[in-house]
Amino acid sequence: MGHREDLLEGAKRCLLEKGFARTTARDVVKESGTNLASIGYHYGSKDALLAQAYVSLVEGMGDAFEGDRAALDKTAPGSTERFQVVWTNIIQTMREPGSIWHLSMEILVMGDRMPEVRDHLARAQREAGRGLIPSLMGGREEDVSDETADTLGTFYVTLMTGLIAQWTFDPKSAPEAAQLTEGLRRVIEAATGGAP
């Protein structure tokens, strides 16, 4: 690996261990075996590097969202059964010790103090929604239109952000996938004129 990749990997380890606010440039340099000048050269700033490291960590979660592929394949794309399977897998990642989702809450709270990071992550939100759609609806990520990413993808990212907040704040009372699925069923029934 070159310095760019070493820095990214070191930054990911630092984020998981210390969080965003407590990670210093020196921490990243020590963890990556590089030098301070290489952060500016490759990423422009420590915050930009940490933002990229965070995005990379989240992107690495995609396979975990699909879980056991055989179980997922037994459900129809777009069905409430698939919805429940995928959100069960997502919630499982929130239960794991050292979950990156705690880091997500830290970054959300700090966003207004770090405009460079906020702007970078705001752009990544659309792509996060685009990435969730195939797990839930089937198809390929590269085929998801911008309009679908901006509507359905935004819906899924909003649901995800709320879950992250609840699981970070109070895991004992946070919802399970079955509760979310039942809520979705009731919304569908009400919207289509069925009984609540």
N, C-alpha and C positions, 0 to 999 in steps of 0.2 A: 504494500500500500504506500501511497505517497502522503505527503503532509496533509493535503486536503482531506483525504479519507481518514487518516489517523486522528485529525482534529475532530471530525464528525463523530467517530466512534468514542473518543475520549469525552466529548461533550455529552453524548448520550449516557455514558456511565455516570458522569457528574450529575446530570439532571435527575437520574433515578436515585442517586444517593443523597444529594443535597438540596435538590429543588432549584428553581430558577434564580430566586433572589440571593441565595447563599453561595451560588457557584461563581467563582472569580475566574478571570482570565488565567491567572497562575494555576488554579486547580486544573483547568483544561489542559494547559501546557504540561503540567506534571503527569496527568493521566495519559496524555497522548504521546509523550516523549518528543514533543516538537519545541518550538520557541514562540515567544510573544509576537514577534514580527509576522509570523506565518498566519496568525489569526486575521490581522488586517489585510494581508496580501490575498488570502483565499476567500475571506468572508466579509471584509470591510469593518466588522466590529464583533465584539464578543456576543452582543445581543442578537445580531443577525445569525451568528453561528449557532447559538442556543435555540433560536427559532427554527432553524433548519434541522437541528438535531431532534427537536420535539416533533416536527412534521414527520421525520423519518421514523421515529418511534411509533407514531400513530399509524403510519402506513404499514408498518410491520404487524399490526394487529388484524389486518384483513382476513388472514387464514383462520384466526381464532374465532372470528365472527361466524364463519361457516361451520366450524366444529367438525363433527363426523360427517363427511361428505355423503356417505350412504344414507344417513338419517335425513339429511337435507333433501336428497334426491327422491325420497319417498313422499315429499310434499309438493303440491302444485305451486309454481311461481305465482306470487300475488295473493295466495290464499291466507286465511287466518292461521292455518296450521303452520305454514312456512313462517309467518310473522312471529308466532310463538317460539318456534325452534331457533330462529336467528336471534331474537331478543333474549332467549335463555342463554345462548352462547355469549352474547355481549355482556349480560349481567354477570356471567361467570368470570369474565376478565376483571370486573370491578371488585370481586371478592378476593382476588389473589393478593397476597402480601406484596408490597412494593408496586402496586398498580400505578400505571402511568396516569390514570384518571385523577388521582389526587393532585398530580402536577398540573393537570388541565385546569382545575379550580384555581390554583395559585396564579396561573397565567391569565385567566379570565379577570381575576380581581386586580391584577397589576397592569392590565392593558392600557389604561388611560395614562399611566406614567411611562409607558414605553411605546410611543407611536410607531417607531420603526418595526418593532416586533408585532404590534397589533395589526398594522397594515399587511405584513407578510402572512400572518395567520388568518386574517380576514379573507385573503385570496385563497388560502388553503381550505376554508370552510366549504366553498362551492365544490371543490374536488372531493372533499370528504363525503358530501351528499351524493355526488356522482358515484363514488366507490361503494356506498351502501346499497344503492338501487339494485345492482345485479344480484346481490345476496338475497334480497327480499322479493324482487320481481322477476328474476331470471335475466338472461341476455348477457351482453358483454359491456364492460365499462366504457369502452371506446365508442359504443353505439348510443350511449345516453346523450340526448340533445341538451343544449344549454337551457332550453325552456324547461325540460324535465328536471334537470339538476337544480334549477332555480325555484321549482315548485315542490315536487315530490322529494327531491334531495334536501331541500330546506326543511321540509316537514320532519324528515328522519333525523337530521342534525339537531333540530330543536328538541325532539324527543330524547335524543342521546344526551344533549347538554343537561336537560332536566334530570335524567337518570343519574348522570355523573354527580350532579349537585346533591341529589337525595342520598346516593350511596356514599358520598364523601361525608356528608353532614351526619346522617344517622342510619347506618346500615341495617339496624334492627327493624326500622319501620319503612325502609325503602321497598318499593313494589317489586314483585316478581313478574316474570313474563306472562304467567297465566292471568294476573290481574290486568296487565296492559292489554292482553288479547281480549278479555271480556269487556274492557272499556271500549276497545275498537269495535267490537261486535255491536255494542249499544249505540255507538255513534252511527254506524252503518244503518242499523234498524231505524233510528230516528230520522236520518237523512233520506231514507228510501220509503218512509211512510209506514214502516213496520212498528210493532208494539215496542215500547222502551224496555 
